[in-house]
Amino acid sequence: MSSVSPIQIPSRLPLLLTHESVLLPGSTMRTSVDTARNLQLVRSRLLKGTSLQSTILGVIPNTPDPASDTQDLPPLHRIGTAALAVQVVGSNWPKPHYTLLITGLCRFQIVQVLKEKPYPVAEVEQLDRLEEFPNICKTREELGELSEQFYRYAVQLVEMLDMSVPAVAKLRRLLDNLPREALPDILTSIIRTSNKEKLQILDAVSLEDRFKMTIPLLVRQIEGLKLLQKTRKPKQDDDKRVIAIRPIRRIPHIPGTLEDEEEEEDNDDIVMLEKKIRTSSMPEQAHKVCVKEIKRLKKMPQSMPEYALTRNYLELMVELPWNKSTTDRLDIRAARILLDNDHYAMEKLKRRVLEYLAVRQLKNNLKGPILCFVGPPGVGKTSVGRSVAKTLGREFHRIALGGVCDQSDIRGHRRTYVGSMPGRIINGLKTVGVNNPVFLLDEVDKLGKSLQGDPAAALLEVLDPEQNHNFTDHYLNVAFDLSQVLFIATANTTATIPPALLDRMEIIQVPGYTQEEKIEIAHRHLIPKQLEQHGLTPQQIQIPQHTTLAIITRYTREAGVRSLDRKFGAICRAVAVKVAEGQHKEAKLDRSDVADGEGCKEHVLEDAKPESISDTADLALPPEMPILIDSHALKDILGPPLYELEVSERLSQPGVAIGLAWTPLGGKIMFVEASRMDGEGQLTLTGQLGDVMKESAHLAISWLRSNAKKYHLTNAFGSFDLLDNTDIHLHFPAGAVTKDGPSAGVTIVTCLASLFSGRLVRSDVAMTGEITLRGLVLPVAQKPCFVVMKTIILEHTELPVWVELKTKS
């Protein structure tokens, strides 16, 4: 074949910076493209280019990570490899990137960088001769003895491998068919070499130097293979696959390599896993399943996806606390003291915990109760569950169920699915490490429902004492005993809990706190906690009880104490600023300044002239004088009061009464106003009332008309017929809020009785309850009212006696 002129690469090449590996001429590699410059190069040249030259790139090995400096171009290696982009694959996970399959063509040298942005482009000089049809015989003659020595080592290395492997047979054919000058680059990229060694081969422009540097690498590989054959003679056939050829991955590697160590570690882990299964105290059924799975694991190649799944399953099985439990502390007296120290009030709830402890003393194998704390937010339902675990000496685990809409969160996924995992119940048991913890199922009333199933229905087995001793998680597929677990659920309302689930739980109502209880809670728990969180001491700030009462009545209106806790936090932050400023100024004061300012105090007194904390910012705070928070300081820190005490003012005239409105968040008070005027005996109702509340108003006026003479109720004309030439108007503020329900009946009766008798209703009493035409107040069922003021809820009380009592001026 006649000689052909050498192929020339373009004189200007876009540069692709790589830091993972070194590309040599004649070899192929995949590289990930995720930096800004390389991404612009791929999008502009490879994805938009149409000519063959647009797919030729200059690959430069970059020692520092190009992602570390995206602004300036890092120092470039002098010599690179011209490469042909064979394949481009893009992905957006976990971030946008491309994967390139590139094949090296020849070496080049950078002459000059022409531009750096959006991707570098350089003028290059080709260093290797690149021919389409090289003359192999002529090349062998020119290289002489050095190439023959290299060829002999290469053939010796390949023949030590298993020739039945297709990749090895193909490599043997390439040794005879490829030009000799291409072999050093190709074999260096195949055998196990470091990036530093490959970089030395890349920099070897002289073919003679390249052969001299590659021969020691081949000798090292041959000696390693000989050593392996001596140490593993029984497995000689498999060992031939080793050498360090990258496409052949299944075979053991040279002793001391990372892959060999990993394989030995995996074998040791399986032995340890098998030992744990034998010594574990799991039930017989679970033990049989584990033995079966460990046998499958031994026969399974590590490359199979199911290998990792099976191993994770077995590790979970041996980690579960099948028979490991904690011993309950059954000292009732100590438990009572601990509960009283952690929580104020909540007597019914504490009594139930002490009852459980008492029964546990008498019966050791008592099943754990299923309790459900129902109450408004912020009353301490979750913290009580933690205190119960502390009292019993058990582990505590909280499972948040708000918004959960997949039954697999409770029962787990079947292992046939990719990414399967156990449910939250089994995962919680693994976390705590015992089989008798306290599980808090938080916000059980906010479970969802979707196409993935109903988690509330999945909880039926968990929370049923007659079934949960044999609970089967889909992931485990074997039964686990949950009968010793103490389940505590929390909810704001029982209205959204399915009846079947509600039937399995023991409901304990947790009412809201009164003013007196909030004051005690604040000074026992909230204020010390906030002082500790803000680095303050009682010697630096004092919050008297009357200030706490003002915060409760004028700055918060809630059933719990969360807003109250936030208000104390705001006060502590403001005081922390003043304390820090005072310490800074004291450090700058000399002795004369201290003497002059000895009488200065930053102490807000109620009887003194009102002065805000901000007005006294220039005064140095004596260290022995605490900041006293009174009404003036409270206004400066928290602003004007959010709620005014309007009850006494609005009940200063007849015809106004206070009712109780139930809400899932704790309830509120509701005013009912009535007025009368000359007319034709009509009853007008306003305030966005529903049909039930309108009927309650008609019931109230009918009962009052029938009993007017008995209780001396007359209209403006002195007639016992209350609607004779008289119109009545009933209004329920606020007018924009829709209201309905039968429980306002007793409030309407009291309001109208006050109007016609001319006597005031007590301003410290609120009421609720449905009335009947016979004058009875029906019991208030399943609707506890949480208010800050004194409440009276009467059940089956004769209305006449009650009206006389409450309308007394």
C-alpha positions in Angstrom: 0.0 0.0 0.0 1.4 3.4 -1.0 2.2 5.8 1.8 -0.5 8.2 2.8 0.0 11.7 4.1 -0.6 11.9 7.9 -3.9 13.1 9.2 -3.8 16.6 10.8 -6.0 17.7 13.7 -7.5 21.2 13.7 -5.0 23.9 14.8 -7.5 25.4 17.2 -9.2 23.0 19.7 -11.7 23.6 22.5 -10.2 22.3 25.8 -12.0 19.8 28.0 -10.5 19.8 31.5 -10.6 16.4 33.3 -9.5 15.7 36.9 -10.6 12.1 37.3 -8.3 10.3 34.9 -5.8 10.7 32.1 -6.7 9.9 28.5 -3.9 8.4 26.4 -4.0 8.1 22.6 -5.6 5.0 21.4 -7.6 4.4 24.6 -11.3 5.1 25.4 -12.8 6.4 28.6 -16.0 7.9 30.0 -15.8 11.2 31.8 -18.4 13.2 33.7 -19.0 16.8 32.7 -20.5 19.0 35.5 -18.5 22.2 35.6 -19.6 25.4 34.0 -16.9 25.6 31.4 -17.2 21.9 30.4 -21.0 22.2 30.2 -20.8 25.2 27.9 -18.3 23.2 25.7 -20.6 20.2 25.4 -23.7 22.4 24.6 -22.0 24.6 22.1 -19.7 22.2 20.3 -21.1 18.7 20.6 -24.8 19.2 20.8 -25.1 22.0 18.3 -22.2 21.2 16.0 -22.9 19.3 12.7 -19.4 18.7 11.3 -16.9 16.0 12.2 -14.4 18.6 13.4 -16.9 19.9 16.0 -16.6 16.5 17.8 -12.8 16.7 18.2 -11.8 18.1 21.6 -8.5 18.7 23.4 -8.5 16.8 26.6 -6.3 18.3 29.2 -5.6 16.5 32.5 -6.1 19.0 35.3 -4.6 18.1 38.7 -6.8 20.4 40.8 -10.5 19.9 40.8 -11.9 22.3 38.2 -15.1 22.7 40.4 -13.0 24.4 43.1 -12.4 27.6 41.0 -15.0 28.5 38.5 -14.0 32.1 38.0 -10.3 32.0 36.7 -8.9 29.4 34.4 -6.6 27.0 36.4 -3.0 26.4 35.2 -3.2 24.0 32.2 -1.0 21.0 31.6 1.3 21.6 28.7 0.5 18.4 26.8 -2.9 17.0 26.1 -4.7 14.4 24.0 -6.8 15.2 21.0 -10.0 13.1 21.3 -13.1 12.2 19.3 -16.4 12.4 21.2 -18.2 9.2 20.4 -21.3 9.5 22.7 -23.0 12.1 24.8 -25.5 11.2 27.6 -27.2 13.9 29.7 -28.9 13.7 33.1 -30.5 16.1 35.6 -30.0 14.0 38.8 -28.6 14.9 41.2 -27.6 18.0 39.2 -27.3 18.7 35.5 -24.4 16.9 34.0 -23.3 15.0 30.8 -21.3 11.8 30.5 -18.9 11.7 27.5 -17.5 8.6 25.8 -14.2 9.8 24.2 -11.4 8.1 22.2 -7.9 9.5 22.2 -6.3 10.2 18.8 -2.9 11.8 19.3 -0.8 14.1 21.6 -0.7 17.9 21.1 1.0 20.8 22.7 -0.6 24.0 23.7 0.9 26.9 21.9 -1.4 29.7 23.1 -4.7 30.0 24.9 -6.9 32.1 22.6 -9.9 32.6 24.9 -11.0 31.4 28.4 -14.8 32.0 28.4 -17.4 30.6 28.1 -14.9 27.6 27.6 -11.2 27.7 26.8 -10.0 27.5 23.2 -6.3 27.1 22.4 -4.0 27.1 19.4 -2.3 23.6 19.4 0.6 21.8 17.8 0.3 18.1 16.9 3.0 16.0 18.4 2.1 12.4 17.3 2.0 11.2 13.7 -1.5 10.1 12.9 -1.9 7.9 9.8 -5.1 6.2 8.5 -3.2 3.2 7.2 0.2 2.9 9.0 3.0 0.7 7.7 3.4 -1.8 10.5 6.5 -3.5 9.1 8.4 -0.3 8.6 7.5 0.8 12.1 8.9 -2.4 13.6 12.2 -1.9 11.7 12.6 1.7 12.9 12.0 0.9 16.6 14.5 -2.0 16.8 15.2 -4.1 19.8 13.4 -1.9 22.4 10.0 -2.5 20.7 10.7 -6.2 20.5 11.5 -6.4 24.2 8.2 -4.5 25.0 6.3 -6.8 22.7 7.7 -9.9 24.5 6.6 -8.6 27.9 3.2 -7.7 26.6 2.6 -11.2 25.1 3.9 -12.9 28.3 1.4 -10.8 30.3 -1.6 -11.6 28.1 -0.8 -15.3 27.9 -0.8 -15.6 31.6 -4.5 -14.8 31.5 -7.4 -17.1 30.7 -7.7 -17.0 26.9 -11.2 -18.3 27.0 -12.3 -14.9 28.1 -13.4 -12.9 25.0 -11.7 -9.7 26.2 -8.4 -11.4 26.7 -8.5 -13.1 23.3 -9.3 -9.8 21.6 -6.3 -8.2 23.4 -4.0 -10.9 22.2 -5.1 -10.3 18.6 -4.6 -6.5 19.0 -0.9 -7.1 20.0 -0.2 -8.5 16.5 -2.4 -6.1 14.5 -1.8 -2.7 16.1 1.3 -0.6 15.2 4.0 -1.0 17.8 4.2 2.8 18.6 0.5 2.6 19.8 1.0 -0.2 22.2 2.6 1.7 25.1 -0.3 4.1 25.4 -2.9 1.3 25.0 -1.4 -1.1 27.5 -0.7 1.7 30.0 -4.4 2.5 30.0 -5.4 -1.1 30.5 -3.0 -2.3 33.3 -3.3 -1.0 36.8 -1.4 2.3 36.9 -1.8 5.5 38.8 -2.8 8.8 37.2 0.7 10.1 38.0 2.3 7.3 36.0 -0.2 7.9 33.1 0.7 11.5 33.1 4.4 10.6 32.8 3.6 8.5 29.8 1.6 11.3 28.3 4.5 13.7 28.6 6.9 11.3 27.0 6.8 12.7 23.4 9.7 10.6 22.3 8.6 7.1 21.3 11.9 5.6 22.8 11.3 7.2 26.1 7.7 5.9 26.1 8.9 2.3 25.6 11.5 2.7 28.4 8.9 4.0 30.9 6.2 1.4 30.0 8.4 -1.7 30.2 8.8 -1.5 34.1 5.1 -1.2 34.4 4.6 -4.4 32.5 7.3 -6.2 34.5 5.6 -5.1 37.8 2.2 -6.5 36.6 3.8 -9.8 35.5 5.5 -10.2 38.9 2.3 -9.5 40.7 0.5 -12.1 38.7 3.2 -14.7 39.3 2.9 -14.1 43.1 -0.8 -14.5 42.9 -0.5 -17.8 41.1 1.8 -19.1 43.8 -0.5 -18.1 46.6 -3.7 -19.3 45.0 -2.9 -22.5 43.1 -6.2 -24.2 43.8 -7.9 -21.4 42.0 -5.4 -20.9 39.2 -8.0 -20.8 36.5 -9.9 -18.0 38.1 -6.8 -16.2 39.0 -5.8 -15.8 35.4 -8.6 -13.4 35.0 -7.2 -11.0 37.5 -4.3 -8.9 36.2 -5.6 -5.4 36.3 -7.5 -5.3 33.2 -10.5 -3.1 33.9 -13.2 -4.6 31.8 -12.8 -7.9 33.7 -14.3 -7.2 37.1 -15.5 -10.5 38.5 -12.2 -12.0 39.4 -10.1 -11.7 42.5 -7.3 -9.1 42.3 -3.6 -8.9 43.2 -3.1 -9.4 47.0 -3.0 -6.2 48.9 -5.2 -4.3 46.4 -8.3 -2.4 47.5 -10.7 -4.8 45.7 -9.1 -7.8 47.4 -9.5 -6.3 50.8 -13.1 -5.4 50.2 -13.9 -8.9 49.1 -12.4 -10.3 52.3 -14.2 -7.8 54.4 -17.5 -8.8 52.8 -16.8 -12.4 53.6 -16.0 -11.6 57.2 -19.2 -9.6 57.4 -21.3 -12.5 56.2 -19.6 -14.8 58.7 -20.3 -12.3 61.5 -23.9 -12.0 60.3 -24.4 -15.7 60.4 -23.0 -15.9 63.9 -25.4 -13.1 65.0 -28.3 -15.0 63.6 -27.3 -18.2 65.4 -26.8 -16.4 68.8 -29.9 -14.1 68.5 -33.0 -14.7 70.6 -35.5 -14.2 67.8 -38.6 -16.5 67.5 -38.3 -19.8 65.7 -40.2 -18.6 62.7 -38.0 -15.5 62.2 -34.9 -17.7 62.8 -35.9 -20.1 60.0 -36.4 -17.2 57.6 -33.0 -15.7 58.4 -31.2 -19.1 57.9 -32.9 -19.5 54.6 -31.9 -15.9 53.5 -28.3 -16.3 54.6 -28.0 -19.5 52.5 -29.3 -17.5 49.5 -26.9 -14.7 50.2 -23.8 -17.0 50.2 -24.7 -18.2 46.7 -25.5 -14.8 45.4 -22.9 -12.7 43.4 -22.2 -9.4 45.1 -23.0 -7.5 41.8 -26.7 -8.5 41.9 -29.0 -5.8 43.2 -30.8 -8.4 45.4 -27.5 -9.0 47.3 -27.7 -5.6 49.0 -31.4 -5.9 49.7 -31.0 -9.4 51.3 -28.1 -8.2 53.4 -29.9 -5.1 54.6 -32.9 -7.3 55.5 -30.7 -9.7 57.6 -29.0 -6.9 59.3 -32.4 -5.4 60.3 -33.5 -8.8 61.6 -30.5 -9.3 63.9 -30.8 -5.6 65.1 -34.4 -5.8 66.2 -35.0 -6.2 69.9 -37.0 -9.4 69.8 -36.5 -10.2 73.6 -34.6 -7.2 74.8 -36.6 -4.9 77.2 -36.0 -2.4 80.0 -37.2 -2.9 83.6 -40.0 -0.6 84.7 -39.5 1.6 87.7 -42.6 0.7 89.8 -42.1 3.2 92.7 -45.4 5.0 92.7 -44.4 7.6 95.2 -41.3 8.6 93.1 -43.4 8.5 89.9 -45.9 10.9 91.5 -43.1 13.3 92.5 -41.6 13.1 89.0 -44.9 13.8 87.2 -45.7 16.7 89.5 -42.3 18.3 88.9 -42.6 18.0 85.1 -46.2 19.2 84.7 -48.6 21.3 86.7 -52.3 20.3 86.9 -53.3 17.5 84.5 -54.6 15.4 87.5 -56.7 13.0 85.5 -53.8 12.2 83.2 -51.3 11.7 86.1 -53.8 9.5 87.9 -54.1 7.2 84.8 -50.3 6.7 84.7 -50.1 5.9 88.4 -53.0 3.4 87.9 -50.9 1.6 85.2 -47.9 1.5 87.5 -50.0 0.1 90.4 -51.4 -2.7 88.2 -47.9 -3.5 86.9 -46.8 -4.1 90.4 -49.6 -6.7 90.8 -49.3 -8.3 87.3 -46.0 -8.4 85.5 -47.3 -9.4 82.1 -49.8 -6.6 81.7 -50.3 -5.5 78.1 -49.5 -1.9 77.3 -52.5 0.4 77.3 -53.5 2.4 74.2 -54.0 6.0 75.5 -55.1 9.0 73.4 -54.6 12.5 74.8 -57.2 14.9 73.2 -56.9 18.6 73.8 -56.1 21.9 72.2 -52.5 22.8 71.0 -49.9 23.9 73.5 -51.3 22.1 76.6 -48.4 19.7 76.9 -49.7 16.5 75.3 -46.4 15.6 73.7 -44.3 16.6 76.6 -46.5 14.5 78.9 -45.7 11.4 76.8 -42.0 12.0 77.2 -42.5 12.4 81.0 -44.4 9.1 81.1 -41.4 7.4 79.5 -39.1 9.0 82.0 -41.3 8.0 84.9 -41.4 4.4 83.8 -37.7 4.3 83.0 -38.5 3.3 79.4 -37.1 4.5 76.0 -39.2 7.1 74.2 -39.8 7.4 70.5 -42.0 9.9 68.7 -43.7 9.2 65.4 -45.2 12.3 63.7 -48.3 11.2 61.7 -49.5 14.6 60.6 -50.0 14.5 56.8 -49.1 10.8 56.4 -51.2 9.4 53.6 -49.5 6.1 52.7 -50.2 2.9 54.6 -46.6 1.8 53.9 -45.4 4.3 56.5 -47.1 2.1 59.1 -46.8 -1.4 57.7 -43.7 -1.0 55.5 -43.0 -1.8 51.9 -42.8 -5.3 50.4 -39.3 -6.3 49.6 -40.1 -6.7 45.9 -40.1 -2.9 45.5 -37.0 -0.9 44.7 -36.0 1.2 47.8 -38.3 -0.8 50.1 -38.0 -0.2 53.8 -39.8 -1.2 57.0 -42.6 0.9 58.5 -42.2 3.5 61.2 -43.2 1.1 63.9 -40.4 -1.4 63.2 -37.9 1.3 62.4 -38.7 3.0 65.7 -38.1 -0.3 67.6 -34.8 -0.7 65.8 -33.9 2.9 66.9 -34.7 2.5 70.6 -33.3 -1.0 70.8 -35.9 -2.4 73.2 -39.3 -4.1 72.7 -41.2 -2.1 75.4 -40.7 1.6 74.7 -43.2 4.4 74.9 -44.4 5.2 71.4 -45.9 8.7 70.9 -48.2 8.7 67.8 -48.4 12.5 67.4 -51.3 14.2 65.6 -53.2 11.0 64.9 -56.3 13.1 64.0 -54.4 14.5 61.0 -53.8 11.3 59.1 -54.5 11.5 55.4 -55.9 9.1 52.8 -54.7 8.5 49.2 -54.3 6.0 46.5 -51.5 4.4 48.5 -54.0 3.3 51.1 -55.4 4.5 54.4 -52.8 4.7 57.2 -55.6 5.0 59.8 -56.8 1.5 58.8 -53.2 0.2 59.1 -53.1 1.5 62.6 -56.0 -0.7 63.6 -53.8 -3.7 64.0 -51.1 -1.7 65.8 -53.4 -0.3 68.4 -55.5 -3.3 69.0 -54.3 -5.1 72.2 -55.9 -8.4 71.0 -53.9 -8.3 67.7 -50.7 -6.4 68.1 -48.9 -9.3 69.7 -48.7 -10.7 66.2 -48.0 -7.6 64.1 -46.6 -8.3 60.7 -44.7 -5.7 58.8 -44.7 -6.1 55.0 -40.9 -5.7 54.9 -40.2 -8.2 57.7 -42.9 -10.6 56.6 -42.7 -12.2 60.1 -44.7 -11.5 63.2 -43.4 -9.1 65.9 -44.8 -8.7 69.3 -46.0 -5.1 70.1 -48.0 -6.0 73.2 -45.4 -4.6 75.6 -45.2 -1.2 73.8 -47.0 1.6 75.6 -48.7 3.6 72.8 -49.8 7.2 73.4 -51.6 9.0 70.7 -52.3 12.8 70.6 -55.0 14.6 68.9 -56.7 18.0 68.9 -60.1 16.6 68.2 -61.8 13.2 67.9 -64.1 14.4 65.1 -61.6 13.5 62.3 -60.5 10.1 63.8 -62.2 7.1 62.2 -64.7 5.5 64.6 -63.0 2.1 64.4 -59.6 3.6 65.4 -61.2 5.7 68.1 -62.8 2.6 69.6 -59.4 1.0 70.2 -58.0 3.9 72.2 -58.7 5.1 75.7 -59.6 8.8 75.4 -58.2 11.1 78.1 -59.3 14.7 77.7 -56.5 17.3 78.4 -58.3 20.6 79.0 -56.9 24.1 78.6 -55.3 25.9 81.5 -57.0 28.5 83.6 -55.3 31.8 84.5 -54.1 30.5 87.8 -52.7 27.4 86.3 -50.9 29.4 83.6 -49.3 31.6 86.2 -48.0 28.6 88.1 -46.7 27.0 84.9 -45.0 30.2 83.8 -43.1 30.6 87.0 -42.3 26.9 87.5 -41.3 26.0 83.9 -41.5 28.7 81.2 -39.5 31.5 82.8 -36.6 29.4 84.1 -36.4 27.7 80.7 -36.3 31.1 78.8 -33.7 32.5 81.3 -31.5 29.5 80.6 -31.8 29.7 76.8 -31.0 33.4 76.8 -28.1 33.2 79.3 -29.8 35.3 82.0 -30.1 34.8 85.7 -32.8 35.7 88.3 -30.3 38.4 89.5 -30.6 40.1 86.2 -34.4 40.0 85.5 -37.5 39.7 87.6 -41.0 39.0 86.2 -43.6 39.3 89.0 -46.9 37.5 89.0 -49.0 40.5 88.2 -46.9 41.0 85.0 -47.4 37.4 84.1 -51.2 37.9 84.6 -51.1 40.9 82.3 -49.3 38.9 79.6 -51.9 36.1 79.9 -55.0 38.3 79.8 -53.9 41.1 77.5 -51.3 39.6 75.1 -52.3 36.0 74.7 -55.6 34.3 74.2 -55.1 30.5 73.9 -55.8 27.3 75.7 -52.2 26.3 76.0 -49.0 28.2 76.8 -47.1 28.3 73.5 -47.8 32.0 72.8 -47.1 32.8 76.5 -43.7 31.1 76.1 -42.9 33.2 73.1 -43.8 36.4 74.9 -41.4 35.5 77.7 -38.7 34.8 75.0 -39.3 38.3 73.6 -38.9 39.8 77.1 -35.7 37.9 77.7 -34.2 39.0 74.4 -34.9 42.7 75.2 -33.4 42.3 78.6 -30.4 40.5 77.2 -29.7 43.5 74.9 -29.8 45.9 77.9 -27.6 43.6 80.0 -25.0 43.3 77.2 -25.0 47.0 76.7 -24.6 47.6 80.4 -21.6 45.3 80.6 -20.0 47.0 77.6 -20.4 50.4 79.1 -19.2 49.3 82.5 -16.0 48.1 80.9 -15.4 51.6 79.6 -16.2 53.5 82.8 -13.4 54.7 85.0 -13.7 55.0 88.7 -14.9 58.6 88.7 -17.6 57.8 86.2 -18.7 54.9 88.4 -18.9 57.2 91.5 -21.0 59.7 89.6 -23.4 57.1 88.3 -23.6 55.1 91.5 -27.2 56.1 92.1 -28.4 55.3 88.6 -30.8 52.4 88.2 -32.4 50.7 85.3 -35.4 49.6 87.4 -38.9 50.3 86.1 -41.2 51.0 89.0 -45.0 51.2 88.7 -45.4 54.2 91.0 -42.6 56.2 89.3 -43.0 58.2 86.2 -43.4 55.9 83.2 -40.2 55.4 81.4 -39.5 52.8 78.8 -36.4 50.6 78.7 -35.4 52.2 75.4 -35.4 55.7 77.1 -32.9 54.5 79.7 -30.5 53.0 77.2 -27.8 55.5 78.2 -27.8 54.4 81.8 -25.3 51.8 83.0 -26.8 48.9 84.7 -25.4 48.2 88.2 -24.7 44.4 88.4 -26.6 44.0 91.7 -29.8 45.6 90.5 -32.2 43.3 88.4 -34.4 44.7 85.7 -38.0 44.5 87.0 -40.6 44.0 84.2 -43.8 45.9 85.1 -46.6 47.3 83.0 -44.6 50.1 81.5 -41.7 47.8 80.5 -44.2 45.3 79.2 -45.7 47.9 76.9 -42.3 49.0 75.6 -41.2 45.4 74.8 -44.4 43.8 73.6 -46.2 46.9 72.3 -49.8 47.9 73.1 -52.1 45.1 74.4 -53.6 42.9 71.8 -56.8 42.1 73.8 -58.7 44.4 76.1 -60.8 43.2 79.1 -64.1 44.0 77.5 -66.4 41.7 79.5 -67.3 44.0 82.4 -67.8 46.9 80.0 -70.1 45.0 77.6 -72.1 43.5 80.5 -72.8 46.9 82.1 -76.4 46.9 80.9 -79.2 44.3 80.8 -79.6 42.2 77.7 -76.1 40.9 77.3 -74.8 37.4 78.2 -71.6 35.4 77.5 -71.7 32.0 75.7 -69.0 29.5 75.0 -68.0 28.5 71.4 -66.2 25.3 70.9 -63.3 25.1 68.4 -60.6 22.4 67.9 -58.0 25.0 69.0 -59.5 25.5 72.4 -62.7 27.4 72.2 -63.6 31.1 72.8 -66.2 33.2 74.4 -69.1 34.6 72.4 -71.4 37.6 73.4 -75.1 37.5 72.8 -76.9 40.9 72.7 -80.6 41.6 72.8 -82.7 44.7 72.6 -86.5 45.5 72.5 -88.6 48.1 70.8 -92.1 49.0 70.0 -93.5 46.8 67.1 -95.7 44.0 66.1 -94.2 41.1 68.1 -91.5 40.1 65.6 -88.2 38.3 66.5 -85.2 39.4 64.4 -82.0 37.4 64.4 -78.6 38.6 63.0 -75.0 37.5 63.0 -74.8 34.8 60.3 -76.8 32.2 62.3 -77.5 28.7 61.1 -80.9 27.0 61.3 -80.2 25.2 64.5 -79.2 28.4 66.3 -82.3 30.2 65.0 -84.5 27.4 66.4 -82.7 27.8 69.7 -83.7 31.4 69.8 -87.4 30.6 69.1 -87.3 27.9 71.8 -85.9 30.5 74.3 -88.6 33.1 73.6 -91.3 30.5 73.7 -90.2 29.2 77.1 -89.9 32.8 78.5 -93.3 33.7 77.3 -94.9 30.7 78.9 -93.2 31.4 82.2 -93.2 35.2 82.2 -95.9 35.5 84.9 -94.1 33.0 87.2 -90.8 34.9 87.1 -92.3 38.5 86.8 -91.0 39.2 83.3 -92.8 42.0 81.6 -92.4 44.1 78.4 -92.2 47.8 78.3 -95.9 48.2 78.7 -96.1 46.0 81.8 -97.7 43.0 80.0 -96.7 39.5 80.7 -97.0 38.8 77.0 -93.5 39.6 76.1 -94.1 40.1 72.4 -97.3 42.3 72.8 -96.6 45.4 70.7 -92.9 44.6 71.2 -90.2 43.5 68.7 -87.1 41.7 69.9 -83.7 41.8 68.1 -81.0 39.2 68.9 -77.5 39.8 67.6 -74.4 37.5 67.8 -71.1 39.4 67.1 -69.0 39.2 65.1 -71.4 39.5 62.2 -69.0 38.1 59.5 -68.4 34.8 61.3 -70.9 32.0 60.6 -72.3 30.4 63.7 -74.5 27.3 64.3 -75.2 24.7 66.9 -77.7 24.1 69.7 -75.5 24.9 72.6 -76.3 28.7 72.6 -79.8 28.0 73.9 -79.1 28.6 77.6 -77.2 31.8 76.8 -80.1 33.2 74.7 -82.5 32.4 77.6 -80.3 34.2 80.1 -79.8 37.2 77.7 -83.6 37.6 77.2 -84.4 37.1 80.9 -81.9 39.8 81.7 -83.5 42.1 79.1 -87.1 41.7 80.4 -86.2 41.7 84.1 -83.8 44.6 83.9 -81.1 42.8 85.9 -77.5 42.3 84.8 -75.8 39.0 84.1 -72.6 38.3 86.0 -69.5 39.3 84.1 -67.4 36.4 85.3 -69.6 33.6 84.1 -69.9 32.1 80.7 -72.3 29.3 79.8 -73.2 26.8 77.2 -75.9 24.1 76.7 -78.9 23.2 74.7 -82.3 23.9 76.1 -85.6 22.1 75.8 -89.2 23.4 75.7 -89.7 22.0 79.2 -86.8 24.2 80.5 -84.0 21.7 80.9 -80.4 22.3 80.0 -79.1 19.2 78.2 -75.6 17.8 78.9 -72.7 19.0 76.8 -71.3 15.8 75.3 -67.9 15.5 73.6 -67.4 19.3 73.5 -65.3 20.5 76.4 -64.9 24.3 76.4 -61.5 25.8 77.2 -61.6 29.4 78.3 -59.5 31.6 80.5 -62.4 32.8 82.7 -64.5 30.8 85.2 -67.0 28.5 83.5 -70.2 26.9 84.6 -71.7 24.1 82.5 -74.9 22.7 84.0 -76.3 19.3 83.1 -80.0 18.3 83.6 -80.6 21.4 85.7 -84.1 22.9 85.9 -83.8 26.2 84.0 -86.0 28.4 86.3 -83.8 28.0 89.3 -80.7 28.6 87.2 -82.0 31.7 85.6 -82.9 33.2 88.9 -79.4 32.5 90.2 -77.6 33.9 87.2 -79.7 37.1 86.6 -79.3 38.3 90.1 -77.9 41.9 89.9 
